[in-house]
Amino acid sequence: DALPIYQILLKQLLSIYKPDGFDWLSYQITKSNILTLHHVTKVAEGGILKIENAALLTKKSHRALNICEYRDYILYKEINDFFRKIILSGLPLDEYLKAESKEYKKALVKTLYK
């Protein structure tokens, strides 16, 4: 049985970035808040499902980011640029990136309750 590309990609990203209980926006990974893949460059804009265009987000943070796209597009673009920085590093998040992730989560949550 061949795994769908989505599952293969998720496994590859997990082995590269080793999320350590939290996604790229500092949301905790749980059984009810599982990891998903976010297209950094949207499919509608030519983004394809590959490692260089995928961010590890939980269901909750993914949903929050999708809402943010419509409420604060500038923040949405900044967060995607942050994801590109992580992707370019090709490494698990260091303390600096984790701190930046927490700041983006705060900004994202603030946007949700505008």
TIPAMAR-91473 format. One line per field, with one value per atom (N, C-alpha, C): residue in three letters; x, y, z; atom name; residue number from 1. Coordinates in pm, whole numbers, plus 32768, in hexadecimal, padded with zeros to 4 digits. Layout:
residuo <- c(ALA  ...)
X <- c(X  ...)
Y <- c(Y  ...)
Z <- c(Z  ...)
atomo <- c(CA  ...)
num <- c(NUM  ...)
END
This chain:
residuo <- c(ASP  ASP  ASP  ALA  ALA  ALA  LEU  LEU  LEU  PRO  PRO  PRO  ILE  ILE  ILE  TYR  TYR  TYR  GLN  GLN  GLN  ILE  ILE  ILE  LEU  LEU  LEU  LEU  LEU  LEU  LYS  LYS  LYS  GLN  GLN  GLN  LEU  LEU  LEU  LEU  LEU  LEU  SER  SER  SER  ILE  ILE  ILE  TYR  TYR  TYR  LYS  LYS  LYS  PRO  PRO  PRO  ASP  ASP  ASP  GLY  GLY  GLY  PHE  PHE  PHE  ASP  ASP  ASP  TRP  TRP  TRP  LEU  LEU  LEU  SER  SER  SER  TYR  TYR  TYR  GLN  GLN  GLN  ILE  ILE  ILE  THR  THR  THR  LYS  LYS  LYS  SER  SER  SER  ASN  ASN  ASN  ILE  ILE  ILE  LEU  LEU  LEU  THR  THR  THR  LEU  LEU  LEU  HIS  HIS  HIS  HIS  HIS  HIS  VAL  VAL  VAL  THR  THR  THR  LYS  LYS  LYS  VAL  VAL  VAL  ALA  ALA  ALA  GLU  GLU  GLU  GLY  GLY  GLY  GLY  GLY  GLY  ILE  ILE  ILE  LEU  LEU  LEU  LYS  LYS  LYS  ILE  ILE  ILE  GLU  GLU  GLU  ASN  ASN  ASN  ALA  ALA  ALA  ALA  ALA  ALA  LEU  LEU  LEU  LEU  LEU  LEU  THR  THR  THR  LYS  LYS  LYS  LYS  LYS  LYS  SER  SER  SER  HIS  HIS  HIS  ARG  ARG  ARG  ALA  ALA  ALA  LEU  LEU  LEU  ASN  ASN  ASN  ILE  ILE  ILE  CYS  CYS  CYS  GLU  GLU  GLU  TYR  TYR  TYR  ARG  ARG  ARG  ASP  ASP  ASP  TYR  TYR  TYR  ILE  ILE  ILE  LEU  LEU  LEU  TYR  TYR  TYR  LYS  LYS  LYS  GLU  GLU  GLU  ILE  ILE  ILE  ASN  ASN  ASN  ASP  ASP  ASP  PHE  PHE  PHE  PHE  PHE  PHE  ARG  ARG  ARG  LYS  LYS  LYS  ILE  ILE  ILE  ILE  ILE  ILE  LEU  LEU  LEU  SER  SER  SER  GLY  GLY  GLY  LEU  LEU  LEU  PRO  PRO  PRO  LEU  LEU  LEU  ASP  ASP  ASP  GLU  GLU  GLU  TYR  TYR  TYR  LEU  LEU  LEU  LYS  LYS  LYS  ALA  ALA  ALA  GLU  GLU  GLU  SER  SER  SER  LYS  LYS  LYS  GLU  GLU  GLU  TYR  TYR  TYR  LYS  LYS  LYS  LYS  LYS  LYS  ALA  ALA  ALA  LEU  LEU  LEU  VAL  VAL  VAL  LYS  LYS  LYS  THR  THR  THR  LEU  LEU  LEU  TYR  TYR  TYR  LYS  LYS  LYS)
X <- c(8054  8000  8058  804A  8097  8055  80A7  8074  8055  7FEA  7FCF  8042  8058  80C7  80C2  804B  803A  807B  8060  8097  812F  815D  81EE  8233  81FC  8234  8232  81C5  81BA  8227  823C  82A5  8330  8348  83C9  83DF  8377  8382  8398  8355  8367  83F7  8431  84BB  8520  8501  855D  8550  84D4  84BF  84A4  8487  8475  842A  83A7  835C  8357  8379  8387  8308  8294  8218  81CF  8210  81D2  81E7  8186  8192  81E2  81E6  8237  81FC  8183  8148  8132  817D  817C  80F8  80A8  8030  8056  8021  8042  8001  8050  801F  7FE1  7F63  7F1D  7ED0  7E91  7E40  7DCB  7D97  7D27  7D55  7DD5  7E0C  7E87  7E6B  7ED6  7F1C  7F90  7FDB  7F9B  7FA2  7F76  7FE7  7FD9  803A  7FF9  8041  8014  8066  8024  806B  809C  811D  8153  812F  8147  8113  8096  8025  7FA5  7FA3  7F56  7F45  7F14  7EB7  7E80  7EEB  7F5A  7FC8  803E  8026  808E  80DB  80B6  80FA  80D5  8137  811B  813E  810B  8122  81AA  820D  8294  82D5  8342  8384  83A2  83CD  83F3  837D  8303  828C  822B  825D  8204  822F  81CE  81E5  8196  81CF  818D  8135  80B2  8052  7FEC  7FBF  7F51  7ECF  7E66  7DE3  7DBA  7DCE  7DA5  7DF5  7E78  7EC7  7EB0  7E99  7E7E  7DFB  7D96  7D16  7D26  7D71  7D89  7DD2  7E34  7E7F  7E24  7DCC  7D6E  7D11  7CE6  7C93  7CE5  7D60  7DBA  7DCC  7DCF  7DE2  7D7B  7D02  7C98  7C8E  7CBF  7CB4  7D30  7DA4  7E21  7E83  7E73  7EC2  7F57  7F7C  800A  8047  8001  8031  8038  7FD4  7FD1  804F  8072  80EA  8169  816E  81E2  81F6  818A  8193  81C4  8193  81C3  8256  8284  8313  8364  832C  836B  8378  8310  8316  8384  8392  83FC  8486  8495  8514  8532  84CD  84DE  8503  84BC  84D4  8562  858F  8618  8681  8664  86C5  86D4  8666  8669  8687  866F  868E  8617  8616  85AE  85B8  854A  854B  85AB  8604  865D  8614  8655  8613  85E3  8632  860C  858C  8587  8510  8497  84AE  843F  8405  845E  8430  83E2  8414  83CF  8346  8342  82C6  825E  828A  822D  81F8  824C  821F  81B7  81CF  816C  80E9  80F1  8076  8027  806C  8027  7FE2  8028  7FEF  7F78  7F86  7F1B  7E9E  7EB0  7E3E  7DFB  7E4B  7E14  7DBC  7DE9  7D9E  7D18  7D16  7C9D  7C2F  7C58  7BF6  7BE4  7C04  7BEC  7B59)
Y <- c(7F88  8000  807D  80CE  814B  81B6  81FC  8269  82E1  8329  83A4  8406  8459  84BA  8510  8532  8584  8541  84C0  8477  8467  844F  8442  84C4  8532  85B5  85D6  85B7  85CF  8582  8505  84B5  84F1  851F  855D  85DC  862F  86AB  868E  862A  8605  85D9  858F  8560  85D2  8637  86AA  870B  8731  87A0  8777  86F7  86C2  8725  8734  879F  87A1  8737  8739  8769  873D  875A  87D8  882B  88A8  88BD  88FF  891B  899C  89CB  8A40  8AC4  8ABF  8B36  8B23  8AC7  8AAE  8A79  8A3C  89F7  8969  8939  88B3  8849  87E3  8771  870E  86EB  8689  8629  85C7  8569  85AF  8617  8660  86D9  86FA  876B  8738  86E6  86A1  86FE  86D3  8720  8717  8786  878E  87D0  87D1  8817  8895  8902  8982  89A2  89C4  89F3  8A82  8A98  8B1D  8B78  8B48  8B8B  8B3D  8B82  8B40  8AFD  8A92  8A4A  8AAA  8B02  8B63  8BC2  8BCE  8C26  8BD6  8B57  8B04  8AAD  8AB0  8A5C  89CA  8974  88E4  88A2  882A  87E0  879D  87E2  87AB  87E5  87AB  87D4  886A  88A0  892D  898C  8956  89AA  897E  8936  8900  892A  8956  8979  8919  88F8  889F  88F0  88E4  892A  88C8  88DF  888F  88BE  8870  8897  8921  893C  89BD  8A31  8A22  8A92  8AA5  8A37  8A3F  8A8C  8A6C  8AB1  8B45  8B61  8BEC  8C39  8BFA  8C3C  8C58  8BFC  8C11  8C87  8C96  8D09  8D89  8D83  8DF7  8E2B  8DD1  8DFB  8E65  8E5A  8EB7  8F2F  8F1F  8F8C  8FE5  8FAB  8FF9  8FBA  8FDE  8FA0  8FBA  902D  904B  8FEA  8FD2  8F71  8EE5  8EC2  8E40  8E2E  8E95  8E8E  8E87  8ED2  8ECE  8E43  8E04  8D7D  8D1B  8D27  8CCF  8CE7  8D64  8D81  8D41  8D40  8CFC  8C67  8C2C  8B9E  8B87  8BE2  8BD5  8BD6  8C27  8C2D  8BA5  8B67  8AE3  8A7D  8A81  8A23  8A33  8AAF  8AC7  8A93  8A97  8A65  89CD  8989  88F8  88B2  88F9  88C5  88D7  8889  88A1  8931  8964  89EE  89FB  8A5F  8A7C  8AD8  8B01  8B55  8BDA  8C14  8C92  8C82  8C19  8C01  8BDD  8B94  8B73  8BF2  8C50  8CCE  8D1F  8D20  8D67  8D27  8CA3  8C59  8C82  8C8F  8CB7  8D43  8D9C  8E25  8E25  8DD4  8DCB  8D8F  8D2F  8CF7  8D63  8DB5  8E21  8E80  8EA5  8F01  8EBF  8E3E  8DF5  8DEE  8DCD  8DC4  8E4C  8EB5  8F3D  8F5C  8F32  8F46  8EFB  8E87  8E35  8E78  8EC9  8F06  8F9B  8FC8  9055  9071)
Z <- c(8000  8000  8000  7F9D  7F96  7FED  8039  808B  8033  8052  8006  8019  7FB5  7FB8  8036  8063  80DB  8154  8167  81D9  81CC  8154  813D  8161  8131  814C  81E0  8223  82B3  82FD  82DA  831A  8301  8287  8267  82B9  82C1  830E  83A2  83D7  8463  847D  8420  8433  8427  83D7  83C7  843B  845D  84BA  854A  8562  85E9  8644  8631  8673  870B  8750  87E2  882B  87FC  8842  8817  87C2  8797  8702  86C2  8633  861D  85A2  857E  85AE  85E9  8626  86BC  86F5  8786  87BC  8767  8796  87BB  882A  8858  87FF  87E0  8793  87F5  87DC  8831  87D7  8816  87C8  8783  87C2  8785  8734  873C  86F1  86A5  8641  85F7  8594  8567  8505  847B  8433  83A9  835A  82D9  8283  824C  8257  8221  81A5  8138  80C0  80DB  80DF  80F7  8082  8009  7F91  7F6B  7F69  7F50  7EC6  7EBC  7E3E  7DD1  7DF5  7D95  7D60  7DAA  7D81  7D4A  7D2B  7CF0  7D51  7DD1  7E34  7E24  7E33  7E2A  7EAE  7EC0  7F3B  7F35  7F70  7F7A  7FF6  8021  809D  809E  802F  8028  802F  8036  803A  80A7  810A  8170  81FC  824A  82D6  832E  83A1  8400  845F  844D  84A2  84D8  8552  8586  8546  855C  8525  8556  85D8  8611  85D7  85CF  859B  8505  84BF  842F  8418  8467  845C  847F  84E9  8512  84A5  8466  83FB  8383  8364  82F5  8311  838D  83B4  83AA  83D8  83D5  8347  82E7  825B  8232  8267  8243  82A1  831C  837E  8382  8366  836B  8308  828A  821F  8230  8264  827A  82DE  834C  83AF  8371  8324  82E0  828A  823D  81E8  823D  82AA  8304  833D  8366  839E  8334  82BB  8250  8231  823B  822A  829B  8314  8385  8366  832E  8308  82A1  8243  81DD  821E  8286  82CF  8310  834A  8386  831B  82AC  823E  8209  81F8  81C7  8228  82AA  830C  8300  82E0  82D7  835A  83C9  844E  84AD  851A  857F  85B3  85E6  8619  868E  8687  86F6  8758  87C2  8827  87ED  8792  8754  8701  86AF  865C  86B2  871F  8779  87B8  87DE  8818  87B0  8735  86C9  86AD  86B3  86A0  8708  8784  87F0  87DA  87A7  878A  8719  86B4  8647  8679  86D4  870C  8755  87A6  87ED  878C  8723  86BF  8678  865B  8617  8670  86EE  874B  8758  875E  8768  86EE  867A  85FE  8601  863D  8642  8693  86F4  874F  8737  86BE  869A  8691)
atomo <- c(N  CA  C  N  CA  C  N  CA  C  N  CA  C  N  CA  C  N  CA  C  N  CA  C  N  CA  C  N  CA  C  N  CA  C  N  CA  C  N  CA  C  N  CA  C  N  CA  C  N  CA  C  N  CA  C  N  CA  C  N  CA  C  N  CA  C  N  CA  C  N  CA  C  N  CA  C  N  CA  C  N  CA  C  N  CA  C  N  CA  C  N  CA  C  N  CA  C  N  CA  C  N  CA  C  N  CA  C  N  CA  C  N  CA  C  N  CA  C  N  CA  C  N  CA  C  N  CA  C  N  CA  C  N  CA  C  N  CA  C  N  CA  C  N  CA  C  N  CA  C  N  CA  C  N  CA  C  N  CA  C  N  CA  C  N  CA  C  N  CA  C  N  CA  C  N  CA  C  N  CA  C  N  CA  C  N  CA  C  N  CA  C  N  CA  C  N  CA  C  N  CA  C  N  CA  C  N  CA  C  N  CA  C  N  CA  C  N  CA  C  N  CA  C  N  CA  C  N  CA  C  N  CA  C  N  CA  C  N  CA  C  N  CA  C  N  CA  C  N  CA  C  N  CA  C  N  CA  C  N  CA  C  N  CA  C  N  CA  C  N  CA  C  N  CA  C  N  CA  C  N  CA  C  N  CA  C  N  CA  C  N  CA  C  N  CA  C  N  CA  C  N  CA  C  N  CA  C  N  CA  C  N  CA  C  N  CA  C  N  CA  C  N  CA  C  N  CA  C  N  CA  C  N  CA  C  N  CA  C  N  CA  C  N  CA  C  N  CA  C  N  CA  C  N  CA  C  N  CA  C  N  CA  C  N  CA  C  N  CA  C  N  CA  C  N  CA  C  N  CA  C  N  CA  C  N  CA  C  N  CA  C  N  CA  C  N  CA  C)
num <- c(1  1  1  2  2  2  3  3  3  4  4  4  5  5  5  6  6  6  7  7  7  8  8  8  9  9  9  10  10  10  11  11  11  12  12  12  13  13  13  14  14  14  15  15  15  16  16  16  17  17  17  18  18  18  19  19  19  20  20  20  21  21  21  22  22  22  23  23  23  24  24  24  25  25  25  26  26  26  27  27  27  28  28  28  29  29  29  30  30  30  31  31  31  32  32  32  33  33  33  34  34  34  35  35  35  36  36  36  37  37  37  38  38  38  39  39  39  40  40  40  41  41  41  42  42  42  43  43  43  44  44  44  45  45  45  46  46  46  47  47  47  48  48  48  49  49  49  50  50  50  51  51  51  52  52  52  53  53  53  54  54  54  55  55  55  56  56  56  57  57  57  58  58  58  59  59  59  60  60  60  61  61  61  62  62  62  63  63  63  64  64  64  65  65  65  66  66  66  67  67  67  68  68  68  69  69  69  70  70  70  71  71  71  72  72  72  73  73  73  74  74  74  75  75  75  76  76  76  77  77  77  78  78  78  79  79  79  80  80  80  81  81  81  82  82  82  83  83  83  84  84  84  85  85  85  86  86  86  87  87  87  88  88  88  89  89  89  90  90  90  91  91  91  92  92  92  93  93  93  94  94  94  95  95  95  96  96  96  97  97  97  98  98  98  99  99  99  100  100  100  101  101  101  102  102  102  103  103  103  104  104  104  105  105  105  106  106  106  107  107  107  108  108  108  109  109  109  110  110  110  111  111  111  112  112  112  113  113  113  114  114  114)
END
